[in-house]
Amino acid sequence: MSSPGTKRQNSGLRGWVLAVLAVAGWFLVAAHLARAQEIQVPSYVVAQVLGRAPETVPAAPHAQVTRVAQRIQQQFQDQLVAGVRRPRVELEVHFGWDSDVIDAQSEPQIEAAAEVLNQDFPAIRFRVAGYADPSGDAVYNQKLSERRAQAVWRALVVEHGVDADRIERIGYGEDDPDGNAPDAERRRVELQILRAGVSGGEAR
């Protein structure tokens, strides 16, 4: 027959055991929720919420790249059929102010242009042409247009596998055939078809 002291001791022990189990259960639930949140919230979303640039940008949806590639290919094809001497397509490639760093949102344009060069016109040479608006110093704008053309050329060749021998780059600065266009439209990069046998130094 147990004494009242023994009963109180057993009761206290059971209380401690229940308390330990409750704390352990709480930690298990918390860990499970943390893992679930980690899976459900991609790192680039967390980075945007915290105001930090993500380490990697999600690849552009293939359907979007396909639509852009079809537009570029069709514009070139229409100009070739019409007998345009130097078919050209403006790439919707954006840069920061006074910068030659390509905006991440322009990736579908770059990827689509590479797809057109590699798949639709594999035997034709191209040129990446950069332009600048007339504001500011003309010599500086010339250099800026060259750097922007170089940035697009590098993305096509290094990141998307376009043969470097098939594509040249040049900056025209403020020397724009669309001289009457608004300044915002003159800050652009074009992809131009070079006719067979045309040297890189021939005027456009």
C-alpha positions as CSV (number, residue, x, y, z in Angstrom):
1,M,0.0,0.0,0.0
2,S,1.6,3.3,-1.2
3,S,1.8,6.3,1.1
4,P,0.4,9.8,0.3
5,G,3.9,11.0,-0.3
6,T,4.6,8.4,-3.0
7,K,1.3,9.3,-4.8
8,R,2.3,13.0,-4.8
9,Q,5.8,12.1,-6.2
10,N,4.3,9.9,-9.0
11,S,1.8,12.7,-9.9
12,G,4.6,15.2,-10.1
13,L,6.6,12.9,-12.3
14,R,3.7,12.4,-14.7
15,G,3.2,16.2,-14.9
16,W,6.8,16.7,-15.9
17,V,6.6,14.0,-18.5
18,L,3.5,15.5,-20.0
19,A,5.1,19.0,-20.0
20,V,8.2,17.6,-21.8
21,L,6.0,15.8,-24.4
22,A,4.0,19.0,-25.0
23,V,7.1,21.1,-25.6
24,A,8.6,18.4,-27.9
25,G,5.3,18.3,-29.9
26,W,5.3,22.0,-30.3
27,F,8.8,22.0,-31.7
28,L,7.9,19.3,-34.2
29,V,4.9,21.3,-35.4
30,A,6.9,24.5,-35.7
31,A,9.7,22.7,-37.6
32,H,7.1,21.2,-40.0
33,L,5.5,24.6,-40.6
34,A,9.0,26.1,-41.2
35,R,9.8,23.4,-43.8
36,A,6.5,23.9,-45.5
37,Q,7.0,27.7,-45.7
38,E,10.5,27.2,-47.1
39,I,9.1,25.0,-49.8
40,Q,6.2,27.2,-50.7
41,V,8.0,30.5,-50.8
42,P,10.8,30.7,-53.4
43,S,14.0,32.5,-52.5
44,Y,13.5,35.2,-55.2
45,V,10.1,36.1,-53.7
46,V,11.6,36.4,-50.2
47,A,14.3,38.6,-51.7
48,Q,11.8,40.9,-53.3
49,V,9.8,41.2,-50.0
50,L,13.0,42.0,-48.1
51,G,14.1,44.5,-50.8
52,R,17.2,42.6,-51.9
53,A,18.0,41.5,-55.4
54,P,17.6,37.8,-55.9
55,E,20.7,35.8,-56.6
56,T,19.1,34.2,-59.7
57,V,16.2,35.3,-61.9
58,P,13.7,32.7,-62.9
59,A,14.0,31.7,-66.5
60,A,11.6,33.3,-68.9
61,P,8.6,31.1,-69.7
62,H,9.2,29.2,-72.9
63,A,5.8,30.3,-74.3
64,Q,6.8,33.9,-73.9
65,V,10.2,33.4,-75.6
66,T,8.4,31.5,-78.5
67,R,6.0,34.4,-79.0
68,V,8.8,36.9,-79.2
69,A,10.8,34.7,-81.5
70,Q,7.9,34.3,-83.9
71,R,7.5,38.1,-84.0
72,I,11.2,38.7,-84.8
73,Q,11.2,36.0,-87.4
74,Q,8.0,37.3,-89.1
75,Q,9.3,40.9,-89.2
76,F,12.6,39.7,-90.8
77,Q,10.7,37.5,-93.3
78,D,8.3,40.3,-94.3
79,Q,11.2,42.6,-95.0
80,L,13.1,40.0,-97.0
81,V,10.0,39.3,-99.1
82,A,9.6,43.1,-99.6
83,G,13.2,43.4,-100.8
84,V,14.4,45.6,-98.0
85,R,18.1,46.1,-98.4
86,R,19.0,45.9,-94.7
87,P,16.2,44.1,-92.8
88,R,16.2,45.2,-89.1
89,V,14.2,44.5,-86.0
90,E,14.3,46.5,-82.9
91,L,14.9,44.4,-79.8
92,E,13.0,45.4,-76.7
93,V,16.2,45.4,-74.6
94,H,16.2,47.9,-71.8
95,F,19.1,49.5,-69.9
96,G,19.4,51.5,-66.7
97,W,19.9,55.2,-67.0
98,D,23.4,55.9,-68.4
99,S,24.2,52.2,-68.2
100,D,25.2,49.3,-70.5
101,V,23.9,46.6,-68.1
102,I,20.9,44.8,-69.6
103,D,17.8,44.8,-67.5
104,A,16.8,41.3,-66.4
105,Q,13.3,41.8,-67.9
106,S,14.9,41.9,-71.3
107,E,16.0,38.2,-71.1
108,P,13.0,36.9,-73.2
109,Q,14.1,39.3,-76.0
110,I,17.7,38.1,-75.9
111,E,16.8,34.4,-75.7
112,A,14.3,34.8,-78.6
113,A,16.7,36.6,-80.8
114,A,19.3,33.9,-80.2
115,E,16.6,31.3,-81.1
116,V,15.9,33.1,-84.4
117,L,19.6,33.4,-85.3
118,N,20.3,29.8,-84.6
119,Q,17.2,28.1,-85.9
120,D,15.5,30.3,-88.5
121,F,18.6,32.0,-90.2
122,P,21.5,29.7,-89.4
123,A,23.5,30.7,-92.5
124,I,23.0,34.5,-92.4
125,R,25.3,37.0,-90.7
126,F,23.8,39.6,-88.4
127,R,24.7,42.9,-86.8
128,V,23.8,44.2,-83.3
129,A,23.5,48.0,-83.7
130,G,23.2,50.4,-80.8
131,Y,21.8,53.9,-80.9
132,A,21.6,56.8,-78.5
133,D,19.4,60.0,-78.3
134,P,21.0,63.4,-79.0
135,S,21.0,64.6,-75.4
136,G,24.4,65.1,-73.8
137,D,27.8,64.9,-75.3
138,A,27.9,63.3,-78.8
139,V,31.3,61.5,-78.2
140,Y,30.0,60.1,-74.9
141,N,26.8,58.9,-76.5
142,Q,28.8,57.2,-79.2
143,K,30.7,55.2,-76.7
144,L,27.5,54.4,-74.7
145,S,25.9,53.0,-77.9
146,E,28.9,50.9,-78.5
147,R,28.9,49.5,-75.0
148,R,25.2,48.6,-75.2
149,A,25.7,46.9,-78.5
150,Q,28.6,45.0,-77.0
151,A,26.4,43.9,-74.0
152,V,23.7,42.4,-76.3
153,W,26.4,40.8,-78.5
154,R,28.0,39.2,-75.5
155,A,24.6,37.9,-74.2
156,L,23.8,36.3,-77.6
157,V,27.3,34.7,-78.0
158,V,28.3,33.8,-74.5
159,E,25.0,33.0,-72.8
160,H,23.0,31.7,-75.8
161,G,25.6,30.1,-78.1
162,V,25.3,32.2,-81.2
163,D,28.4,31.8,-83.3
164,A,30.6,34.8,-82.8
165,D,31.7,34.8,-86.4
166,R,28.1,35.2,-87.6
167,I,27.4,38.4,-85.6
168,E,29.1,41.7,-85.4
169,R,28.4,44.7,-83.2
170,I,28.5,48.4,-83.8
171,G,27.4,51.6,-82.1
172,Y,26.0,54.5,-84.1
173,G,25.6,57.0,-81.3
174,E,23.3,59.8,-82.4
175,D,23.6,58.9,-86.1
176,D,20.1,57.5,-86.4
177,P,18.2,56.9,-89.7
178,D,15.0,57.5,-87.7
179,G,16.2,61.0,-86.7
180,N,12.7,62.3,-86.3
181,A,11.7,59.8,-83.7
182,P,11.3,60.8,-80.1
183,D,14.3,60.5,-77.9
184,A,13.0,57.5,-76.0
185,E,12.6,55.6,-79.3
186,R,16.2,56.5,-80.4
187,R,17.7,54.8,-77.3
188,R,17.5,51.3,-78.7
189,V,19.4,48.2,-80.0
190,E,18.6,46.7,-83.4
191,L,19.3,43.3,-84.9
192,Q,20.1,43.7,-88.6
193,I,20.6,41.2,-91.4
194,L,23.8,41.6,-93.3
195,R,23.6,40.6,-96.9
196,A,25.8,37.8,-98.2
197,G,29.1,39.3,-99.2
198,V,28.6,42.6,-97.4
199,S,31.6,43.6,-95.5
200,G,31.3,44.7,-91.9
201,G,32.4,48.2,-92.8
202,E,29.8,49.0,-95.4
203,A,27.4,51.8,-94.6
204,R,23.9,50.7,-93.6
